[in-house]
């Protein structure tokens, strides 16, 4: 019982001193809101899932196949434009080259160019790519059927020679100019027929769209600033070591274990106050979803508070100069935040950086938070994230226990 009183006394004292520290309120409560607002506005609507992707078509061909392709593109869920208004940006432009119809009819290799601006949304561009391929198939497939009919009828300039196909619809049209009009009419007729085979795709589980706007900036700012608060709290431990406060603790009834547990509990209380405040701000001020599993979110945040609190103690045990802690903590926090996916959706970075993210606790925390609040998962899905964060926290506590010597 006496040990518990000592632990709670140390925790309460650290909690009180932290909140009294100059400027700490700004770092715990005010600065995260600024980052949430700035990053949220910067990434607002970046996923483009609720709007049609814009595609500008630069048609340099005068043939009917390019016109058929554009008609198919207009039937897709795209915002297809032929020309831009003054001041508008193309974002994505499909360039149909000159002679496209002739090359297709002649079965010559021809390339369509899809030009994209550097800042074009990744998901929207992928949707445009897929739409262009679908439309090409819908235009070219009827031509194959028409070629088979021309072969059966023995159309001049188009026949099999041994195992090879000689000629093409274009060459056949040179012998009979009327053939082009027949091909165009036949193509329109075949495209108008209902498909014999249809493909329907649905999401196999919860919707996984890339978080954007405040749905991305609130969790990222929360993870970064809780980590930053805990790491900066390590400077307080360094000050206590240099001023002899920890030595006085060690000569009191409190043992080394009680000191570490008390320090950890005090930091967890600070982290949890900060987490609750930022989640409530995210929900009621920035109107983000917190998911449907409150229990999973509480468990994940508790483990995250434990992990970051332990990391703060470890940080304080590594240095004797408080100025060293302040300088290194900024670098460490920013690096872990950036690589862990706090600044931008981890879904948008290259595969190598997705792997690097899970080297740090920030990567697991962001993955778990988005599983709950962005993708609608529950306790089972975040179990690995919570387990890894708990493992990180346990390792940090053990290292801090080995490193921290109150009597030094």
Secondary structure, DSSP 4 states (H G I P E B T S, - for coil): -HHHHHHHHHHHHHHHHHHHSTTHHIIIIIHHHHHHHHHHHHTTTTT-TTSPEEEEEEE---SHHHHHHHHHHHHSSEEEESSPPTT---SEEEEE-TTHHHHHHTT-----EEEE-TT--HHHHHHHHHHHHHHHHHHHHHHHHHHHHHHHHT-TTEEEETTEEEE-HHHHHHH-THHHHHHHHHHHHHHHSPPSS------SSS--PPP-THHHHHHHHHHHHHHHHHHHHHHHHHHHHHHTHHHHHHTSS--HHHHHHHHHHHHHHHHHHHHHHHHHHHHHTS-----S-HHHHHHHHHHHHHHHHHHHHHHHHH-S-HHHHHHHHHHHHHHHHHHTTSSS-GGGS-HHHHHHHTTSHHHHHHHHHHHHHTT---HHHHHHHHHHHHHHHHHHHHHHHHH--TT-
